[in-house]
Amino acid sequence: MSNPGTLINCDEALRDIERIPDPVTRTLVNMAFVRVVARVHLERRDPPATDLDMRFLVAALADFFADHEVIARALEGETVGAWFDDGP
């Protein structure tokens, strides 16, 4: 049985979150960050199979959550994003 991965660069990721200038984006990224940490360290279920670079995750989440218009449309139920099949 292989060992599960760990969360790496967590302290640096927290500092990156603190530097996000927009408060809404910062809050959304922080909420997602806390959820990942809780899932791995508190719930101890479905750990990552490999190490997870939390700085990379925070950067990706910040890019995603910064687009407030798209987030708002998704929360209204609209299917947004290039990965969805628009075909019949």
LINGIZI-V731321 format. One record per backbone hydrogen bond with DSSP energy under -0.5 kcal/mol. CO is the residue of the C=O (numbers start at 1). NH is the residue of the N-H. E is the energy in kcal/mol with one decimal. If there is no record, write none. Layout:
# LINGIZI-V731321
co={CO:CO}
nh={NH:NH}
e={E:E}
This chain:
# LINGIZI-V731321
co={6:6:8:9:10:11:12:13:14:15:17:19:22:23:24:25:26:27:28:29:30:31:32:33:34:35:36:37:37:38:38:39:39:48:51:52:52:53:54:55:56:57:58:59:60:61:62:64:66:67:68:69:70:71:72:73:74:78:81:84}
nh={8:52:54:13:14:15:16:17:18:19:20:21:26:27:28:29:30:31:32:33:34:35:36:37:38:39:40:41:42:42:43:44:45:5:53:8:54:57:58:59:60:61:62:63:64:65:66:67:68:71:72:73:74:75:76:78:77:80:84:86}
e={-0.6:-3.0:-2.6:-2.1:-2.4:-1.9:-2.2:-2.4:-2.2:-1.1:-1.7:-0.5:-2.7:-2.3:-2.5:-2.7:-2.6:-2.5:-2.1:-2.7:-2.8:-1.9:-2.2:-2.4:-2.8:-2.3:-2.2:-3.2:-0.5:-2.0:-2.6:-0.7:-1.4:-3.4:-0.5:-2.6:-0.9:-2.0:-2.6:-2.3:-2.4:-2.8:-2.6:-2.0:-2.1:-3.4:-1.4:-1.2:-1.8:-2.1:-2.7:-2.2:-2.5:-2.5:-1.2:-2.1:-1.6:-0.8:-0.9:-0.7}
